Amino acid sequence: MTSVAEEAAILYASGHAGQAAALLLDYTRSGPARADAQPWLMLFEIFQLQGEKRSFDELALEFVVKFERTAPVWDHAKVPGAKSPQAPAGPAGEGYVSLTGVLKGDKDSFFQSMVQTAQKGAGLRLDFSRLDGVEACGSRRLAETLLDLKKSGKKITPIGVAHLADLLKGVIGQGGEGEQAHWQLLLHLYQCQGMQAEFEDLAVDYAVTFEVSPPSWEPVCQGKTAAAAAPADAAPHDDDAFYLSGVISAASEQQFRKMADFAATHNEVLLDMAGVPRVDFVSVGNFVGALAGLSGSGKKVLIRNANELIRALFAIMGADQFATILRGKAG
């Protein structure tokens, strides 16, 4: 691996996608004549995950000339906030929106599109499983939008609620302006899931923390609850693999527990990372440690569909000592 690929992988894993892209872009423009393709492939991945199709297409033209081989193909399903053409099947007439990247509150067009999608049909399936993080303004805006949709009588079917709940738990208690919005959204999600005991426990903590009256229980999501709507790693698939989703970070403890439960019943543990945009640099050691534990217990571990940036990070951290890293759709 080239030094530029190593540095870019660490920058991206640390949440500095812009700096990683700039470093890789400089390599593609001024690198050696016999350039390594890996930095190019990593740059394709960043452009894809950031929704920069024009930059992606321009790089594809240069790639074909440089390497005399087919360039990666743009995947609309990975565009932040886009409706996925591979959306999980649901009742006829229901719209589907997948939230990706960091949830922010300043994207008026996105929240308006969410409402319009719900209003055009019988309801909305809202997928949280590919979110990377959440800001306070995003929590507030999402909670407000969900309440507005409830008042309009539209059925909302949340998907991947456990993943969003883990993200919220990771930021609650850290302080900061607007943190109250994270609590309110988590309370809302517990109501959606029908988790009354968890709601009431959190409501008491909320009342004490912010010196207000505790909110009262009221189921807010119509149709299927989020508990019935399976998260991405539990969705039906055509093979026996464990499907990871979202950014692997300190908020991924629940996924790690489910992965351990899955591994306990399998001698060959196949992990699919197609739904993981990034493994956080602070947490990659824990992930590799989990792989080492599985390998040490005699399990054969295989990882497929990890993107180019994650594969580079795994190479740096020695993950290939404990798992076979498959490329493409093999496995």
N, C-alpha and C positions, 0 to 999 in steps of 0.2 A: 504494500500500500504506500502511495506517495505521501509525503509529509503534508501536502495541501489537503489531501483527502482526510487524513487523521485530524488535522486542525479544524476543518469544516465540520466533521462529524461531531466533534466535541462542542463546537460553537452551537450547532443546531440542537444537540441534546440539552444544552444549557439554556435554551430558549432564545438564542440569538440568530434567528433564521436569516435576517437581513444581512448580518455580517458574514454568515456562512455563504450566502448567495454571492455577495460581492467578491469574496475570496475565490470562489469557484469560477465566477465569470471572468475574473482577471486571468485565471489559469487557462481558460478556453481561448482567450484572446492573445495571450503572450507566452503560453507554455511551449515546451519543446516540440520539435517537428514530429517526433515519434511519441506523441502524447499518449498517456494512459487514458482509457475510456472511462474509468471509474469516476473521476471528478465530474465529467460530463453527465454521467447517469445520475449522480447525486444532485446536480444542478437541475436536471429535468424534474426530479422528485420535488424539489423545493418550489419550482415554478408551478407544478401541478397542485401541490398542497396549498399554495397561496392563490390559486385561481388565475395565474398570469398566463393566459393562453397565447397572447401575442408573442411574449418572450419565449414561450415554449416552442411555438411554431418556427420562430426565427432560429432558435438553437437547433431545431431538428434539421433545417436545411444545411446549416454549417456542419452538423454531425455526419450527415450522409456524404458530404464532400470529403470531410476529414478522414472518415474511417471506411468509406465505401461499403457500408452496411445499412440495414434498415434502422431508422431511429425509433425510439419509444413512441407509443401512440397515446394521444390525449384521452384521459378517462373522465368523462363528464361527471360520473358518480362521486369523484373525489373533490369536486369544486365546493368550497365552503358555502354552506347555505343552499346548495342546489337541490332540486328534487331529483332523487336518484332513479334512473331508468331501471335499476335492479331493486326497487323498493320491495320489502317483504309483502307477500300477498295479504290482502285484507278484504273486508266486505266491499262489494261493488258500490261505487259512488263516493267512497271516502278518498279524500286527498291524502298525500304523503309528503312530509317535509322532514329532511334530515338536517339537524343543526351541527355544524362542524366549526373547528377553530375555537377561538375564545369568544364566549358570549358577551357581547357589549350592547349598550342601550342606545347607541347613536346611529344605528342602522335603520332609519325610518322605513326605507323601502322594503327591508327584509320582514319587519314585523307587519307591515301592511300586506305584504304578499302572503304571509301566514294566515292572516284573517280572511283575505280574499279566497285563498285555497279552500279554507273551511266552509265559507259561505257558498261557494260554487257547487258543493256536493252535499252528501249526507253528514259529513263531519270531517275530522282530521286525525290522521295518525302522525304523531309528533315524536321523532326519533332523537333521543339525547345521547345515544351510545358512542357517537364520534366526536363529542365535544372535547377540546383540549383543556379548557379552563373557563372561569366565569368571573366577570367583574360585577361590582355592586350595582352599577347602573343596568347591567344586563339582567341580573336577578330581579330587580324591581320592574323592569319593562316586561319581562316574561310573565311574572306573576300577574301584572295588570292585564296583559293580553289574554291570559288563560281565563281570568275572571270575566272579562268582556265577552269572550266566546261562550262561557257558561250562561251568561245572561241572555245571549242571543238564542239559546236553545240548541246549540250545535254539540254534537257528541265529540269528545276529545279522547283519543286512545293513546296514552303515553307509552313509549317504548324506550327501554334502557334507563328507566328511572333510577335504578340502583347505582348506575354509573354517575349520574348527575348528583345524586345524594352524597356519594363519596367525595365528589369535588367540593360540594358545599360544606361538608363536615371538615374538609381540609383547610378551609378559610375561616370558618366560624371560630371565634375566640382569639383571632389575631389582632383584633382592633381595627382601626382605620375608619375613615369617613364612609358612611353608607353601609356599614357592616350589617345593620339591622335588616337590610333588604335580603341578605343571604338567609337569615333566620326565617323571614316571612316566606320565602320561596320554599325552603325545606319543610316548613309547616304545611304549606300548600301541597307539596308532593306526598307527604304522609297521609293527607286527606284523600288524595287521588288514589293512593294504594290501599285505603281502608285500614291503615295501621293506627288504630285509635290509641293503643297503649303508648306507642312511640310518640305520637302527636302530643298526648297529655303530659308526658315526661318533658318533652322539649318545650311545651307551652309554659310549664312552671319555670324552667330555666330562663326562658325568654322574658317572662314577667319580672323575675328577680334581676336579670342583667340590665333591662331597660326601664325598670321601675314603672311598669304599666300593668294593667289588668291582663290576665292570661287570656288568649283567644279561645273561643269555644269551638268544639268539634262540629263540623258540618261537612259531609262528603261533597266534593265539588266537581268530580269528573263524572261524566255520564257515560253510559255504555260500559265497556270493559274497564276494569280498574287497571292501574299500572302493574299490579301484582299479577294479573292474568295476562297482560301483554308482556311476553317474554323479552328479557334484555337480549342484546345481540349475541352474547356468548351462550345463550340457552335456546336460540332460535333453531328451528328445524333445518338440518343440512343433510346432504346425501352421503355423508361419510362419518366415520367415528373419529372426530377431532374435537379439541377444545378451542373455542374461538375467543381470543382476547379482543378487547375493543377499547377505544379511547387512548389517551396518553397514559403510559405506564409511569406512575409517580407515587408519591407518598400516600395518595388517596386511593391506591389500587389494592389495599389489603384484602378487600372482599373478593376481588378477582383471584388473588393468590390463594386464598382459602378454597375457592371453588376449583382452581387448577389442581391443588393438592388432593381434593376429594376425587376429582376425575382421574388423576394419576394412580390413586390407591386401587382402582379397579382395572388398570391397564398395565400390561408389561411393556408395550410400545406406546409411548405418549406422544401423540401428534398435536403440536400447537400451531394454530393458524393465526397469523398476525396481519391479515389483510385489512382489518379494521383499526390498526394501530398506526397513527401518523408519526408518533415520536415516543422514544423511551427517554425519560428525564435522566440527565447525567448524575444527579444526586441519588437516584433510585436504581440505576442500572446495576450497581453492585449487589443490591438485594435480589434483583431478578436473576443475575448470574449465580448468586448463592443458592437460589431455589433450584436452578438447573443442576447445580453441583450436587445438591441433596438428592434429587431424583436419580441422577446418574450413579451416585454412590450407593443407592439402595437397590441397584441392579436394573433400573429402568433404562430402556432405549428411548432417548428423547430426540425428536425431529421437529424442526421449526420450518414452516413454509410461509411464503407470501410476505415475509418481512421486506420493507422497502429498502432501497439502496443505502439510505442514510443509517438505518438501523443495523443493516448488515455490516457497515463499516464500523459502527460503534461496537458491535459484538466482536469483531475481529480485534479491535484495540483491547477489549476487556477479556479476551480469551474465552468467550462463550463457546467457541467451537471445540474446546477441550471436553465439554460436557454434553454437547448436543450437535447433531448434524444439521447444518444450515442449508436447506434446500433452496434452489433458485426457481423463479417462475411459479407455475401452477403444479409442479410435480408433487408427488407424495400421496 
